[in-house]
Amino acid sequence: MHTETQISINPEFLDNEAEILRCISLQMGVESNRIKHFSLRKRSVDARKRNQVVYQLRYEVWVDEMPENQSIFELPQQNVSLKKEIYIVGLGPAGLFAALKCIELGYKPIVLERGKAVRERRRDLAALNKEGIVNPESNYCFGEGGAGTFSDGKLYTRSTKRGDTASVLNILHYFGATADITIDAHPHIGTNKLPQIIQNMREKIIECGGEVRFDTKLTNVFVQADKISHIELNGNEKIATDTLILATGHSARDIFELLHNNKIAIEAKSFALGVRVEHPQGLIDSLQYHCDVRHPNLPAASYSLVKQILNKGVYSFCMCPGGIICPSATEEDGLVVNGWSPSKRDSPFANSGMVVEVAVEDFITKNPSPLDGILFQRKIEERAFIGGGGKQVAPALRLSDFVSGKVSTTLPDCSYLPGLQATDLRNVLPTFVHKRLQEGFRQFGQMMKGYVSNEAVVVGVESRTSSPVRIPRDIETFMHPTVKGLFPCGEGAGYAGGIMSAAIDGQKCAAAAVRFLVS
Ligand SMILES: Cc1cc2nc3c(=O)[nH]c(=O)nc-3n(C[C@H](O)[C@H](O)[C@H](O)COP(=O)(O)OP(=O)(O)OC[C@H]3O[C@@H](n4cnc5c(N)ncnc54)[C@H](O)[C@@H]3O)c2cc1C
């Protein structure tokens, strides 16, 4: 018999095979000596019951028989150096997965990336963290691997309808992520491991005959007879092409301006805006696991909070347990924060975005433009920059002061390297966001007693949650409705929100581009 079963186990038995076998045998009502093999398929932490945190484990089990040879994932690959070319702009998760899909389908991807390769990019991030200098072409958003490289590397999507998540996890495992990502309910890679995985992906693209060009910025697109005809790179190189996958991310504001100026339709869309909040990790562990000290087999605890406040969603976003808050602006006079964590999630801090829904009517101006959302974001990022006093020093308040409307006289320790400045965040955030955040935190404090702590700090601003612009595309062909051969792709185009969904969208756009070329 070959079947599946689920067991609950205390964290101290997580690695204890004999105890796991005993639990499987008990759960299935089968004597343990008849169980010839068992293999872990899904793992999650269940902290719903007070004082009894358990692991839920789903096993594939073989009774009275041994498993046949298990299939091993093989990356579909071939040499495409002499095949028809497909241009992809942006080497983020969407661009990377689009390039691999092109190879699988027998096309040669040529990827153009404005930023630098991972190793050189690291130097720019060091300068950003130490000296507060933003390089507009090389930062937490731009460069090899896009915003995904120095991210937290959480690999889940809120939507289960997006597509083949298993294929993305298998590919990331093939390139070096641990097998844990294929079994964990909330898979996570970590900032220390992502750069090597992304470099391995780029090397495979090149080994298969694809091309990757760094320091290569798309600066114009030309359309003739409603079709893509040429692209311009770095303001001086013109290349003829009939197919373009545009995967430039939500921070490529110049791309949105370029499309708008060229009368290629784009639309304003809703997004979310708020702050990052950071607590001591020990406090979150004790609130979530109801214990003084976390068991070493348990991961740093996380939370997910959501409330409707005055008809708008207020919710936690991109939580990084055991993580670090980082400066992720792309403009020199703006300040944006985000978060990441290492694979072990072992920093003493837990941070999370806490954001409020922003609808188009919240920012649209009297002379409406699809770029209004960018103007709105930029204004707030500039206020945050000034509020912190420059050099990426971030405006911040103790969480308890933020909720009670006071300006803190001192601030607690925080992981954010460029430093903090106590600032009244009413001068930074729009009133409709500030008010809802205050009330949201107050209500979250009732749900998790101790959450609104004097030791927690609120750091401004979390403004790049998703793109404020959508580049429209046909639901079937994935092509722009008025420009044949143009495939808006990934988070920047408004079709993804995170690494997993961007990767899946990259695969879909590449498949659509191939369908277009063979039609
Ligand atoms: C610090 C941080 C932590 C994050 N943590 C997580 C997480 O844990 N889990 C998660 O799911 N998501 C996370 N995200 C978000 C995630 O990284 C993005 O959703 C994802 O990277 C979007 O993928 P993308 O390929 O669509 O765009 P991007 O990753 O933004 O990539 C776009 C690429 O296009 C390039 N580009 C832009 N303009 C041009 C141009 N004109 N010419 C050439 N190239 C151009 C950029 O340099 C960039 O490399 C995080 C983001 C940040 C910044």
The ligand as a Gaussian input file, in Angstrom:
#p B3LYP/6-31G(d) Opt

LIG

0 1
 C       14.245000      44.069000       0.477000
 C       13.147000      43.317000      -0.241000
 C       12.638000      42.156000       0.336000
 C       11.656000      41.422000      -0.318000
 N       11.245000      40.233000       0.215000
 C       10.401000      39.450000      -0.490000
 C       10.063000      38.156000      -0.034000
 O       10.531000      37.687000       0.998000
 N        9.197000      37.409000      -0.771000
 C        8.641000      37.881000      -1.929000
 O        7.860000      37.161000      -2.561000
 N        8.951000      39.109000      -2.389000
 C        9.826000      39.886000      -1.714000
 N       10.166000      41.116000      -2.193000
 C        9.523000      41.572000      -3.451000
 C       10.126000      40.820000      -4.654000
 O       11.501000      40.948000      -4.632000
 C        9.521000      41.335000      -5.935000
 O        8.129000      41.128000      -5.876000
 C       10.066000      40.617000      -7.151000
 O       11.453000      40.726000      -7.207000
 C        9.442000      41.178000      -8.431000
 O       10.023000      40.531000      -9.523000
 P       10.107000      41.194000     -10.967000
 O       11.015000      40.318000     -11.752000
 O        8.744000      41.433000     -11.463000
 O       10.777000      42.631000     -10.767000
 P       12.135000      43.047000     -10.089000
 O       12.633000      42.032000      -9.159000
 O       11.913000      44.419000      -9.572000
 O       13.178000      43.097000     -11.284000
 C       13.145000      44.072000     -12.282000
 C       14.526000      44.207000     -12.901000
 O       14.438000      45.053000     -14.034000
 C       15.577000      45.887000     -14.069000
 N       15.244000      47.098000     -14.836000
 C       14.408000      48.101000     -14.457000
 N       14.360000      49.036000     -15.423000
 C       15.171000      48.618000     -16.413000
 C       15.553000      49.173000     -17.664000
 N       15.061000      50.357000     -18.094000
 N       16.439000      48.502000     -18.436000
 C       16.962000      47.314000     -18.005000
 N       16.648000      46.765000     -16.823000
 C       15.749000      47.390000     -16.042000
 C       15.868000      46.166000     -12.617000
 O       17.210000      46.558000     -12.435000
 C       15.554000      44.828000     -11.966000
 O       16.679000      44.004000     -11.890000
 C       11.140000      41.883000      -1.563000
 C       11.645000      43.067000      -2.132000
 C       12.636000      43.776000      -1.484000
 C       13.168000      45.042000      -2.115000

